[in-house]
Structure formats: structure tokens, C-alpha cells
Amino acid sequence: MKIIKVLGMFTLLLALMPSQVFAHTLWKPGSITPPRDPSDGQLKYGPCGGINNQNLLPRGIKPKIFKPGEQISIEWIETINHGGQFVIDYLDSAYLPVINTNEVTFPDSFDDVIVRSKPLLRSELITIPNTECPNCSIRIVQQMWFQKFITPPPEKNPDGTLNYTKYFSCSDIRIESTNNTAPGEIIFTTTQSRINNANNVILNWINPGQLNPDPTSMGFKNVAYRVLILQSNSTINIAPLDGTQYSVNEQIGGNNGPTVVYDGNLETTTIALLANTNSSDQYFKIFTYNVSNLYSNGVESAPTPVVPVQPILNLSMSQGNLNSPVEFDRTNGMITATANVTNATLNESYSYNWSSTNAMLVDQTMNKTDEIFQFDPSALNAGDYNVSLTATSDISGLTSTNKIMAVKIVVPQPVGSTPPPTTPVSNNETASGGCTISSNAKFDPLLLILALFSLGLINFRLRMQK
């Protein structure tokens, strides 16, 4: 639904705004979402407008209160028309976008007839996000694209950023439920808790605020309830008091009471173990609560601590359809080495460090930190190679011992060729005649001279006898 009204009387304009107004757009003063600053309007400084970019206007002391999922009619004033759009969004107390909320946009036409004495009053129907937010701001941003028509989109600057100017106006609101019942309980999913280096424990749970999205919320989903965790070295029988806000490290019920160790809306956290306490004497109780600080009854757990151990590696090799063959044919395609940690603790994740004995034996996956090492043997010579690996826990930092696997590469002989002898000829044997030649025999020139002299002497005597 879109309503455009032109204020025809200057006196009505004065009733709506101060006498000196230079803002391009702002929430309508006196409306359901009044502007934080209804005055002047150097409102081009984000996130909520201000006199200059060093001056952030403070929140009001009486914010408007809305229910999650409530439909409201918002009104704002446009004093100078430009082609572009209006963006409605929500900011938390730190001026960051409220989680699980979406922007809503409305077009701004350059052809709207606006003069300073007759600003344009715009009205739209929107739905408040289906979440709770005690210190929020609903913001309108006018994006001026400096073009007569809304399309095409704004031109880009040389650095690629969009070329448009923004004007901001914020209205302080609270989004809270009128339901005075406490929120639902968390579902505690940790039955065993990792103890990292015997100092920390990781807890996991499911927040009920994430489970049931509201189909009528126009894209907004339920967000997680706030979660408060207490820790003690004994069973926790105490609970937070409704209406009370607690801080981390605060003890409930005096010096001997449980300690607040977590306050947030996530579904996991790492908590330091209590000092001078046996690791098995760790008790936790998790409560949910809403913006009215109404607490659930709490879910207690004393998870069994598990101390991580050194990883133990197994390596397997395969080529094609062959698993763990004795030899690998150089022509049969890629060879894959796969690592497996046999004693993973609590779904531990690992980083892997592969190495090999030959520079040509390269991991083709291009990722030496995963559990797969794959290489192409086609360029390797026949022979024995080694692939080695260590695995390191991503949580505890413990590293396995080095695991080495031998890889024997063979080269098939061409069809019809004579295979080389499997047993080489001994140094003390000859291939024919069965004669034995000493492998230590050496050539002696003196003996050769004597032999030749003897042969000559024999020949001389034979001649004399004739």
C-alpha cells in the first residue's frame, strides 16, 4: 500500500517540522516513528545522521515499543526529489544490522513534484521483524542516484563503487514480546565434553528460538533466545531471578554460588575449567531468557570430560579398482593414498602434512592438508618410493607419529620382448663352457713377455732340428 500526500499549507509544514529544514528526507515528526533529530538536517552522515561525521546523535529516552511481527504504517517526508530509492533497515545498540532482518526498499522517482514549501509525505505499510531487540533503531536511508529515472542503476565511480549520495534518519524503537511466559528450554547436545590441554571444555546445545520460523513474518525468522550458563563444581540448585540482568563472572547466591560463564545467543561455547577442581567435577546449567529477563527453569548437565589423545594414522593405497596392490603399474592411471585417523576424539578434525621421496611424485589435489594424496606415476621410473604423512589435531594441536608407506612402481614389458633375467650372472661364472674365471685375475705384462719368449725359443729349436 502506498500513499502520497502533498501538504498544501505552509502552516501544516511548520507543524510537522521546525522552521529551518534542509534535510532531503527524514521520519515524519510526531508519527509512529518520530525522527531522533527533527531539526536542521545535515543528515548525510551515517549511521543515523548528525551535524558532522564526528557527532553521532544519542538515543532518545522514550523509544517507541512494537511487538515482533507487528504491521505498522510508517511515514516520512521528502523535501528534495531525486531518482533513487528509500531503504528501511534496523540497527542494534551498536549500530550494526539486527540479525535475521531484511532491508525493505521503495522507489524514489525524479518526476515527483516537490518544492521546499510543499514537501512530499510518503507512507508505507511494513512488518516489524519477528525478533526481540531492546535497543534498536529503525532507519530510513535515501539513496540519490543523480538520474532522472530509477533504471538503469546508478553509475559507478572509477573505483567501482556506486555513485550516489545517502541521507539518513533514525527513530529509536524497542521490539519486545507482550508474552510474560518464560522461553523454552535449550536442548543440550553435549554428552561428552572435550577438554583441550586439560584447561577448557566445549559445550554444545540447540537454541529453541531457532527451531520454529514464523510463516507470517514476511521473510523474518525467529532468532535465538538469550542464553545464560552457570558453572559449579557441584550440582546447581539455584536459578537466576526473573527481571535481573547478570554479567559474566558474576556469582549467583553469594561467594559460594555458581558463576555466570556465558551470556549470548549462540549454540556453542568454550569454557575454562574450574581451577583446583578434578576435571570430572564440572557442572553446568543452561537457561534461556527474553528481553524482559524472564528465565526458563534451566537444563543441567555434567558431561563426561574427554582428554584428547595423540592421533593414530592408517594409510591405504589404491589404483583404479585395485585396493592395496603389491605393485603399481605405471600405465594404469592415478595412485591414491588415503589417510584415516582411528581414534578421533569427539569428531575431531585434522590437518594433514604429506611428503614423498621424489620431486615428481606430486599431490594432484593441490591440497596437502586434506586426507587425500593423489599422484600420477606415468613419469616415474620403475622402483620403490615412499609416501609419508603426519596428522595434527585442529583443536588440541597433538600430532601423530610419522606414517610411511612404500610404493613399488613397475613398468610393463612390450608384447613379444624378452624379459630381462631375473637372476643376474655371478661374477665367478661365465655364460658358456662351464669354465671358471677368477674374478680376482689380473693382467701381468712380464708373464706375457716370458710366454712369447718361450714360444720363440721353441720355434727356434724346431728349426735347428730340421
C-alpha positions, 0 to 999 in steps of 0.5 A, a space after each residue: 500500500 502506498 500513499 502520497 500526500 502533498 501538504 498544501 499549507 505552509 502552516 501544516 509544514 511548520 507543524 510537522 517540522 521546525 522552521 529551518 529544514 534542509 534535510 532531503 528526507 527524514 521520519 515524519 515528526 510526531 508519527 509512529 516513528 518520530 525522527 531522533 533529530 527533527 531539526 536542521 538536517 545535515 543528515 548525510 552522515 551515517 549511521 543515523 545522521 548528525 551535524 558532522 561525521 564526528 557527532 553521532 546523535 544519542 538515543 532518545 529516552 522514550 523509544 517507541 515499543 512494537 511487538 515482533 511481527 507487528 504491521 505498522 504504517 510508517 511515514 516520512 517526508 521528502 523535501 528534495 526529489 531525486 531518482 533513487 530509492 528509500 531503504 528501511 533497515 534496523 540497527 542494534 545498540 551498536 549500530 550494526 544490522 539486527 540479525 535475521 532482518 531484511 532491508 525493505 526498499 521503495 522507489 524514489 522517482 525524479 518526476 515527483 513534484 516537490 518544492 521546499 514549501 510543499 514537501 512530499 509525505 510518503 507512507 508505507 505499510 511494513 512488518 516489524 521483524 519477528 525478533 526481540 531487540 531492546 535497543 534498536 533503531 529503525 532507519 530510513 536511508 535515501 539513496 540519490 542516484 543523480 538520474 532522472 529515472 530509477 533504471 538503469 542503476 546508478 553509475 559507478 565511480 572509477 573505483 567501482 563503487 556506486 555513485 550516489 549520495 545517502 541521507 539518513 534518519 533514525 527513530 529509536 524503537 524497542 521490539 519486545 514480546 507482550 508474552 510474560 511466559 518464560 522461553 523454552 528450554 535449550 536442548 543440550 547436545 553435549 554428552 561428552 565434553 572435550 577438554 583441550 590441554 586439560 584447561 577448557 571444555 566445549 559445550 554444545 546445545 540447540 537454541 529453541 528460538 531457532 527451531 520454529 520460523 514464523 510463516 507470517 513474518 514476511 521473510 523474518 525468522 525467529 532468532 535465538 533466545 538469550 542464553 545464560 550458563 552457570 558453572 559449579 563444581 557441584 550440582 546447581 540448585 539455584 536459578 537466576 531471578 526473573 527481571 535481573 540482568 547478570 554479567 559474566 563472572 558474576 556469582 549467583 547466591 553469594 561467594 559460594 554460588 555458581 558463576 555466570 560463564 556465558 551470556 549470548 545467543 549462540 549454540 556453542 561455547 568454550 569454557 575454562 575449567 574450574 581451577 583446583 577442581 578434578 576435571 570430572 567435577 564440572 557442572 553446568 546449567 543452561 537457561 534461556 531468557 527474553 528481553 524482559 529477563 524472564 528465565 526458563 527453569 534451566 537444563 543441567 548437565 555434567 558431561 563426561 570430560 574427554 582428554 584428547 589423545 595423540 592421533 593414530 594414522 592408517 594409510 591405504 593405497 589404491 589404483 583404479 579398482 585395485 585396493 592395496 596392490 603389491 605393485 603399481 603399474 605405471 600405465 594404469 592411471 592415478 595412485 591414491 593414498 588415503 589417510 584415516 585417523 582411528 581414534 578421533 576424539 569427539 569428531 575431531 578434525 585434522 590437518 594433514 602434512 604429506 611428503 614423498 621421496 621424489 620431486 615428481 611424485 606430486 599431490 594432484 589435489 593441490 591440497 596437502 592438508 586434506 586426507 587425500 594424496 593423489 599422484 600420477 606415476 606415468 613419469 616415474 621410473 620403475 622402483 620403490 618410493 615412499 609416501 609419508 604423512 603426519 596428522 595434527 589435531 585442529 583443536 588440541 594441536 597433538 600430532 601423530 607419529 610419522 606414517 610411511 608407506 612404500 610404493 613399488 612402481 613397475 613398468 610393463 614389458 612390450 608384447 613379444 620382448 624378452 624379459 630381462 633375467 631375473 637372476 643376474 650372472 655371478 661374477 665367478 661364472 661365465 655364460 658358456 663352457 662351464 669354465 671358471 674365471 677368477 674374478 680376482 685375475 689380473 693382467 701381468 705384462 712380464 708373464 706375457 713377455 716370458 710366454 712369447 719368449 718361450 714360444 720363440 725359443 721353441 720355434 727356434 729349436 724346431 728349426 735347428 732340428 730340421 
